Amino acid sequence: MKNSLLKGLMVFLTMLCTSLTYSQDVSGTVSDSSGPLPGASILVKGTTNGAQTDLDGKFTIRNVGSNAVLVFSYIGLKAQEVSVAGKSSVKVTLKEDSAELKEVVVIGYGSVKKKDATGAVDQLSSKKFDNVAATNPAELLRGKVAGVQITSSSGEPGAANSIRIRGNGTLRGGNGPLIVVDGVPLAGGDVSAGGANMNLGSMSAKDPLSFINQNDIESMSILKDASSTAIYGARGANGVIIITTKKGKSKVPELTYSTSYTTSSYASKFDVLSTDEFIAATPGQTANHFGGAFDWKKQVLQTGSTVNHDLSFSSGTDNSNTRVSLGMANTDGIVRNTGLDKITASFYNSNDFFDGKVKLETRIAYSNIKDRRGLITNDTGYIGNLLSAALYWNPTRSVYDPAQPGGYTRVSGDYLNPVHLMNSFSNNGDLSKLLGSLTTTVKLTNSLKYNMVVGIETSNSSVKQQASPDLNIQDFATATNPADLKTYRGQATVSNDQRVNKTIEHNLTFTKDITKDINLNAIVGYSYYNYASNGTYVSAKGFAATQSNLLENMEGGIPTETRTGSYKGLVEMQSVFARASLAFYNKLNLDLTVRRDGSSKTAAGNKYGNFPSLGLAYKLVDGKDGLVNELKLRGNIGKTGNTEFPRNSSVGIIEYNGPNQFNVVNNSNSQLTWETTTSYGVGTDFALLNNKLTGSVDYFNKNTTDLIVGIPSTSGQPSPQGIKYANLPANLINKGVEVSLSYKVIDTDDLTWDISGNVAFLSNTIKNLGEANVYNVGAIHGQGLSDAYVQRIQDGYPLYTYYLPTFTGYDANGVSQYADGGAVKLLDKQPLPKMTAGFSTSLAYKGFDFSTSLYGNFGNYLFNNTNVALFYQNQLGGKNVTPEVANSVQSKSDANTPSTKYLEKGDFIRMGNLTFGYTVKGDVLERFKVKSARFYVNGSNLFVITKYSGFDPEVDTNKSLNGIPSAGIDYLSYPKARTFSVGLNVTF
């Protein structure tokens, strides 16, 4: 017995000594790309011995064998194994988990693992943004998501972007997606006052998303199909973009500062004749040679610049989290006297109460945007536009003449000096926007929680325009004073617009494991939206020639020429919605969604509508090693709607224009309802080659009915008829295929290389419109082009199909020849691209990083309205033209008829961005309390491959006609710039 006890004691002592000999304590720090990482887990592999990092990312784990392996992990980051190998201190940097199917994506009223999603959802995180300051969040999506087309209206700073998800879903306006920011659906549409056109044409809208600072965005989710968008019902037909802004990252206080300086320059190859070329092209025309020298690019364009500064601070405790940011951007455009100055501020705070059962989140985002715009309009004639005046100005004329009033060379009221026009017209906007929300989350039980969102979106916009009295433009700003019967010039206008949009939403979320193999996540909710707007307008005309600042002395105009106006509007919506998400055996996912919406826009008997959807997903392969790691099949079907049509469209509206003067603006329609899109689609998500290759393939079919257009009505007599909004008995069919691929070429501790690309094939057709219903669209402008158009909407054809005579060449006398005697016919050519594509790659080696992106459109045609308006042989001599026109055989007597002569392929490939960067970390910075510092250089729009002869093939000039927008028409658009940037990001 004693021997047994003695032997047992000896074995215990031996084991203890061995443990003491071969075990040790290991300490160190864990970081991610932003710095120290609190809350990371460390586990000795094969044991339960573990620890977590503290607020500074530091840890100590005891009793670690000298040959043990430590496993480091953190949610959303790739787990990493490190062999101790006798070391007592280790430093680990965890990297983002590149497996797309493992990420959590934000969807309507919640989030879901991408591997469990039944709908077509793409998410772009801030780490995937191009490292360059973007004036608009939409620009970050360009070329990054299959089936999403982003087109700028022009290259003007702050210009609006048209966003199309899976094509155009309606005939009239309202083709853009619903934008949701931190759970608050935005009202949508242009929020700038816009200003009157002053008979010089209307200007492109400014973008309503410009108020969001790129550096405040954490992620953007793009919801494409009915399974993902039906939760937004009557507003989800054109897709949904959910923007989630940043919160504080950790409990460790963190200060981040970013700055960049950007130069921009004219990037296009488009040009007109130089002075020498003009003289050579006009031999014998000495009457048109004035001895001067004018270069439009030197006189009207400049080297632009942008200075960006962003500062953010975040901190937190166990029960609270706060982030504050400030941003400033000052931009001078490449056209003189144009630019944009933006100031942004954001605040986020969350607090937990009652042991985490109640959570309050406050978000406030504010911005002020001041823009300077030249006289660059969409629909003026051949006069009254800065770019047209610069392009047609005779290059042998000087723009200055001391002998003439004001020192400018003056020709006539329809032949304008571009420098005089540029310096004598001002258009300045001031927009202040606030988006705030208070979110309350109450954990009622372990399975049930209540959520309430109260949001407010306000905007106050003012646009001030002034044309000086010395500016002589034909049929513009001219008035006769009844007091002395003399003619005076000059005009000033001030437009104001105010909007207050309110959101109240309540929902209950229930999450429960019904059995160990069946899981339920369900949500029911109620929403109320109130969108109010009002505005005023005042204009004065006819000022004394000695007056300069007309805006500060509008009473100085002729009293009888003062005009005022005002408006006020309200739109209300209320909704109930529900969604049930069921997961069976971790294989089958089922989403059932329904929303019932009510809108004040629709007629009395059609106020409410139901929008259901069904989504299914089945995982054929889930979490396997080897060739096929993940493989999921998806299918969905459902209905969504579109409410983006004018308020009060269903009711009669009469304007009072003075004693016994009435004008019918809108005729009532007691049957008007919203557009409805019924869609279905199938797709697959996959991960192959040990999760190196991930991607998705989708097919979709969208059928939109009850298309809304404004049509003339006979019910308005004896006063002017006005219009009547009606639902057409037609179908707009959009269908296509989308492919997205990402490949992790190299993935080591020191070297990573990723490649990703996407392509979408799109088509659309109008059906059942009827032969009698034909809509002429696509207005064009220029001398002799009044009421001209080049596109049609007709049964059996794609949207905006070109409607033109076919140009076949010139005869021996230089006269244009056309097929079929010049008959105007519908062509097999459309402005919407049949294919869009994007490509990006990123490479990182230790502290160095490189990234680039390209994108393009294919299969579409552009109509060059600039050429048909300005450049033809009859112009050469008195005015300037392009080298192509100067060298053509066209006769001076040949009419400049709109035809396929001016229809060009719009295919292009553009390098979006190219960035090189270097990140400094470690002991070098620690002595200055700096966690990391990144330096970078960036170039954007470095080249574009295209055959298009205009400024740029990526154009979206607003050439609407009868309330129906156009596409693919280029008219004197602000040129896009090539930019180069240097920047610095520092984290403290």
Number of C-alpha atoms within 10 A of each C-alpha: 6 7 8 9 9 10 12 12 12 12 11 11 12 12 12 11 12 11 14 12 11 13 17 18 14 20 15 15 20 27 19 16 15 16 18 22 24 23 21 22 18 23 18 23 16 10 7 8 14 18 17 19 21 18 16 18 19 19 23 17 20 14 14 21 19 18 13 16 17 23 17 24 20 20 12 15 17 15 16 16 15 15 15 19 11 15 13 15 13 15 11 15 18 20 17 14 15 20 19 22 23 14 17 16 23 23 23 18 16 10 11 14 13 20 22 23 27 29 27 28 21 22 24 18 14 18 11 15 20 21 22 22 24 17 22 21 21 22 20 21 21 21 26 27 25 27 26 23 26 18 17 20 24 22 20 26 25 28 19 23 24 17 22 18 24 27 25 21 29 28 20 20 19 21 21 25 23 24 21 19 19 19 21 23 21 21 23 16 15 14 23 23 24 22 21 20 15 16 13 21 17 19 20 21 18 22 23 21 20 21 25 24 28 22 20 24 18 16 19 24 20 26 27 24 34 33 32 27 33 32 26 26 29 29 25 29 33 28 27 27 28 23 23 18 21 20 21 21 17 20 21 18 17 20 18 19 18 19 19 21 18 20 20 23 19 19 17 16 9 14 15 23 24 20 20 11 13 24 18 12 16 15 11 10 11 11 8 19 19 12 11 13 15 17 19 22 15 10 15 18 18 17 16 21 19 20 18 18 18 22 19 21 18 23 19 20 13 10 13 17 20 23 23 22 22 21 22 18 21 19 23 23 29 27 27 20 19 22 23 22 19 23 20 22 22 23 21 21 20 20 18 17 12 8 8 13 14 17 19 17 18 18 21 18 23 21 22 21 20 19 23 22 22 25 23 23 23 23 24 22 20 19 18 24 23 23 25 23 24 24 24 25 24 30 30 21 18 17 21 16 13 9 9 10 10 13 12 18 20 18 10 11 15 14 21 26 26 25 19 20 24 24 14 18 21 19 21 19 23 20 22 21 23 19 22 21 23 17 19 18 19 19 16 12 10 10 12 16 18 19 19 19 20 18 24 20 22 19 21 21 22 22 23 21 24 23 28 25 24 20 23 23 20 14 11 18 23 19 21 16 17 11 7 7 9 10 13 20 23 28 28 30 25 24 23 22 23 21 21 18 21 22 22 18 20 17 20 19 20 17 17 14 13 10 10 9 11 15 17 17 17 18 20 19 19 18 17 17 22 16 19 17 18 15 18 16 19 16 23 26 30 27 28 18 13 9 14 17 12 23 18 9 13 21 14 15 24 20 14 13 16 17 12 13 10 12 10 12 12 16 17 16 18 18 21 20 22 19 22 18 20 21 19 15 11 15 15 19 23 23 22 20 27 24 24 19 23 18 22 18 24 24 20 16 10 16 16 19 18 18 25 23 26 23 26 22 25 23 20 13 15 17 15 14 12 10 13 17 20 22 22 23 20 24 23 25 22 25 28 31 26 26 20 22 18 13 16 19 25 23 18 17 16 14 11 11 9 7 6 6 9 14 17 19 16 23 25 19 18 16 14 23 28 26 23 25 29 20 23 22 23 22 21 20 24 24 27 18 15 16 23 19 23 24 21 21 21 21 18 22 20 26 21 23 22 19 23 26 21 19 15 15 16 13 15 19 11 10 13 14 17 21 23 23 24 21 17 16 14 19 20 26 24 21 19 20 21 23 20 23 19 23 21 19 12 15 13 8 12 11 14 16 18 19 19 19 22 23 25 25 21 20 19 23 18 21 18 14 18 14 9 8 13 12 18 18 26 27 23 29 21 20 13 13 17 11 9 16 20 25 27 23 24 23 21 15 20 23 27 25 26 30 25 23 23 22 18 14 15 16 12 10 12 16 16 21 15 18 12 10 9 16 12 16 14 19 16 10 19 24 24 24 21 17 21 25 26 24 22 23 18 19 17 19 14 12 13 17 19 18 21 21 23 22 23 26 23 17 18 18 23 26 30 25 22 22 22 21 22 23 23 24 24 18 15 22 21 17 21 27 26 21 17 13 19 23 10 12 17 22 17 15 12 15 14 21 17 24 21 19 20 17 23 19 19 25 21 20 19 21 20 24 22 23 21 19 19 17 17 17 15 10 11 12 14 12 9 9 11 20 23 20 19 18 18 20 20 23 23 21 18 16 16 19 12 15 13 20 18 23 23 24 27 25 26 22 24 24 23 19 18 16 14 21 20 25 23 26 26 26 30 25 24 23 23 23 24 19 21 21 21 18 21 18 17 19 19 18
